[in-house]
Amino acid sequence: SDSSVMMISHDEVSTVLRVLIWSLQKLAFWKGSGTYIIRITSQLIPYACSRLDNHERFCAQRQLSELLVCAELGVKPFETAVTGAVQRVVISSGFSRLLKHSDPNAGCELMCALYQSCLHSAVYVRASNSILLADHWASMIAKLLARTARVLTLTECSALPYARENYLKLFEALGQYNDHSGESQNASAFGLEYEQVQQLLIQMGLIHSDGNVRSALLSSSTRYWIESGLKAEANAAHVLKAMWRHLIRDFRDEKRALS
């Protein structure tokens, strides 16, 4: 009957979120609906990013990210894959608002949590010994990297070095998997997605103002370039152009760059 707005303290919000996340984890182990769990998880992420502080926030982001990735792949505790679970979250308007208008640290931490969860999920992929699951894992990561490449251009964020490091670790994992798929002559639909992310890193390398970051992007994007056999001659020209611009921007002297 009271129409006044009830104010909830920070501690109460933190407690409610912890209970909700714990409930979702239990529901997953009890074989609840994966689609329902992912829908609630995606709704909780903005609250976890905006209403919690520091360590509590990152812990909540990591737990929610683990649920998303495990549901996407259909690995423990989920029995059936919820295809596109991660993709739906990163293309949502709430996710975009979080990165553009909210605390930049929260956005970086969330992407770092997603990347770490993807890296950790490789344990399940390897244990399954399933080519289909491995392809699904690689495709999921390629889509995630393509959608969250903006982390490479952010500037003010305490977690930014870790987010970039994990981004490049995932790309390195994709390069290794792509190289292995080529050796085993596995006809994977993931190859084109890997190429797209590779080109994206080259483009970021062309425009980034930080020489160290630019160097890391270019070296990462070209490491499996020759071995992959996927790059056309036109793309090879883009790679060389990016590397040349990188040298010129650092040295400001063509003769010195050539040496």
C-alpha positions, 0 to 999 in steps of 0.5 A, spaced: 500 500 500 506 504 500 507 508 494 514 510 496 520 508 493 524 503 497 531 504 498 536 498 497 543 499 500 549 496 497 550 490 502 543 488 500 544 489 493 550 485 493 547 479 497 541 479 492 545 478 486 549 473 490 543 469 492 541 469 484 547 467 481 548 461 486 540 459 484 542 459 477 548 455 478 544 450 482 538 450 477 543 449 472 546 443 476 539 440 477 538 440 469 533 446 469 532 450 462 538 452 459 534 458 455 531 460 461 538 460 465 541 464 460 535 469 459 536 471 467 543 471 466 544 476 461 539 480 465 543 480 471 550 482 468 548 489 467 546 489 475 553 486 477 557 491 473 553 497 475 551 495 482 557 492 485 564 494 487 571 492 485 572 484 487 565 483 488 563 485 481 569 481 478 567 475 481 560 476 479 562 477 472 566 471 472 560 466 475 555 469 470 560 468 464 562 461 466 554 460 465 554 463 459 560 459 456 558 453 459 551 453 456 553 455 449 557 449 449 553 444 452 558 442 457 558 441 465 553 442 468 549 443 462 547 437 457 544 441 451 547 447 448 544 453 448 547 455 441 548 463 440 548 464 448 554 468 448 553 472 442 546 474 444 549 477 450 555 481 446 550 484 441 545 486 446 543 494 447 545 493 454 552 490 453 553 496 448 550 501 453 555 498 459 561 499 454 559 506 452 556 510 458 557 506 464 564 505 468 569 503 463 572 499 468 566 495 469 566 493 461 573 491 461 572 487 467 566 483 463 570 482 457 576 480 461 571 475 465 568 472 458 575 471 455 577 467 461 571 463 461 572 461 454 580 460 455 578 455 461 572 452 457 578 449 452 579 444 458 572 441 456 573 441 449 579 437 450 576 432 454 570 431 450 575 429 444 569 431 439 571 435 433 564 438 433 565 441 439 571 444 438 569 447 432 563 450 436 568 453 441 572 456 435 566 459 432 564 462 439 570 465 440 571 468 433 564 471 434 566 474 441 573 477 438 569 480 432 564 483 437 568 485 442 574 488 438 573 495 441 577 493 447 583 494 443 581 501 442 579 503 449 584 507 453 582 509 461 581 502 464 585 499 470 583 492 467 585 494 460 592 490 460 588 484 462 583 484 457 587 485 451 592 480 454 586 475 454 583 477 447 590 476 444 591 469 448 584 467 445 586 469 438 593 465 439 588 459 441 584 460 434 591 460 430 593 454 433 586 450 432 586 453 425 593 450 424 591 444 427 585 443 423 589 445 416 594 439 418 588 434 419 584 436 413 578 438 417 573 441 413 571 447 418 566 452 417 570 456 422 576 458 417 572 464 414 571 467 421 578 466 423 580 470 417 575 475 419 578 476 426 585 476 423 583 482 418 580 486 424 587 485 428 590 488 422 586 494 421 586 495 429 594 495 428 593 500 423 589 505 427 592 504 434 596 510 437 600 506 442 606 503 439 607 497 443 599 495 442 600 496 435 606 491 435 602 486 439 596 486 434 600 486 428 605 480 431 599 476 433 595 477 427 601 475 422 603 469 426 599 463 423 599 467 416 603 463 412 601 456 415 594 457 415 594 458 407 587 462 408 590 469 406 589 471 399 595 475 396 590 482 397 590 480 404 598 479 404 599 486 401 594 489 407 599 485 412 605 488 409 602 495 409 600 495 416 607 493 418 610 498 414 606 504 417 607 501 424 615 502 423 614 509 420 609 511 425 614 509 430 621 511 427 618 517 423 624 516 419 624 511 413 631 510 412 632 508 420 626 504 419 629 500 413 635 499 417 
